[in-house]
Amino acid sequence: MKSLSRFALLIPTFALAGLVFAEFQGPAQATALASKPTAPAMQALAASTDAPLVNLPDFSRLVEQAGPAVVNIEALVGGGRRAAATAPDENEEAPANPEDMPEFFKRFFGQPGGPGMPGPAPDSPRRGTSFGSGFIISADGYVLTNHHVVDGASEVIVHLVDRRELKARIVGSDPMSDVALLKVEASGLPVLHISDSRNLKPGQWVLAIGSPFGFDHSVTAGVVSGLGRPSIDGSQQYVPFIQTDVAINRGNSGGPLLNTRGEVVGINSQIFSNSGGYMGVSFAIPIEVAMNAVQQLKASGKVTRGQLGVGIGDVGREQLSELGLSRTGGAYVGSVANNSAAARAGIRPGDVIIAFNGKEIGNASELPPLVGAMAPGSRASVKLIRDGKPVDLVVVLTALDAAVAGPEKPQMPGGSGPDVNALGLVVGPVDAPTRGKLGLGAGEGVKIGRVASLAARQAGLSPGDVILQVGKTPVGSPSDFDAALKGAKTGDRVRLLVRNAESTGLATVVVP
């Protein structure tokens, strides 16, 4: 009993010690010491430990599935020089300070060590060659990449994820879409599935897999920022780019842009930067544009496009009343190429194209991709506004760059014709050879002999141009021209209809 009594007396002592310890360590430890968890409690505890605290996208399965079909492209040029470098090399004049320049588009395929570019990347390819990314689109060895990745290359090597290096043949390359199709001799290769970028919406997740700075199979993710973006590179006006905030850098060029199902929706091609590196805005070629090029490259080794033959721009607010429009929108036709599809269909300078083949035109940059996606010889409907009234026309597209271009504009001796007028132009009668060349009738237009004012030069007028109208008034002689300008005063905007060997267009001159 004593012993029991002594033991009983010890219990409160240990309990008290436990309480003191719990007070020092905290209530959680006190609970742990006071009671042993049951098996169900242990399972619940393990489950709560495994559960993420924040639900974020996990792209690991997607990357495991899509990654093997992404390749590294090594392009070699004779003499070991880099192919298609878009940044100046060390022998070229350095560009102006980026801080003094507006932001500009850069492709990702720069020259290591060049002005404004990082030095050689780790794991850079052998022989000092250029590199980019690409992806496999067929198990028998067709590979897609950018035109600028392989442009000028004498040899192209495709590096697979399993470390195989396969020599590639360039099936064809299209600079206007910046798409190149390669072929390697292999079979049973992993393939990426093709989707349709027209189903994309701003805010959706997208991923890029590529080799920035030589780091193979790097993965970056972001969202679609915008669709149908134009390029400031005039040669790529036929591509409605996908804008994203996916981190893209040199070496990502030609790699796939993937949706969350692991399907290709675009080819990474450009960034918007004043430093040469990623600044939060990147651009991809829509995959349907690329696959259109692929089909043609397979068939003929080249890509052909339809052409309308118009010079276009956006409609400004100051033009609304003049054009008879209630709101901005559409593509303003500033000029029509001679003998073009547009000229034969009856499209005129001053028209506003508001729909092409049933698709509404919100701004001028939306029209070229629609036209370029059609084959030469295709018929298309055009809806336009002329003098405030709707007009429906049908055009038969010509092949891009197939419009007849005349020789350089002829020069007339300065000083011919009457004295300089309010616009600072010296004009005279149109000679017979010019009438025949431009398809003009007798008494139609006056020919510019000299441009004496800065305002007229800024409006694009040159000696040899023929002025057909002042405003909506036709002119057939220098006296007609002077009469049409009578009353024009400083600051007035005078619109002229002008024809030359290339096109017929509108020029607006502010009276000096």
Helices and strands as residue ranges (DSSP letters): H 2-25, H 27-34, H 39-50, H 60-66, G 67-69, E 70-76, G 78-80, G 98-100, E 104-107, G 126-128, E 130-136, E 142-145, H 147-150, E 155-159, E 165-174, E 179-184, G 197-199, E 205-210, G 212-214, E 218-229, G 234-236, E 241-244, E 256-258, E 264-273, E 282-286, H 287-300, E 306-307, E 310-313, G 317-319, H 320-323, E 331-337, H 341-345, E 352-356, E 359-360, G 364-366, H 367-372, E 379-386, E 389-396, E 398-399, E 425-428, H 432-438, E 446-451, H 454-458, E 466-470, E 473-474, H 478-484, E 493-499, E 503-510
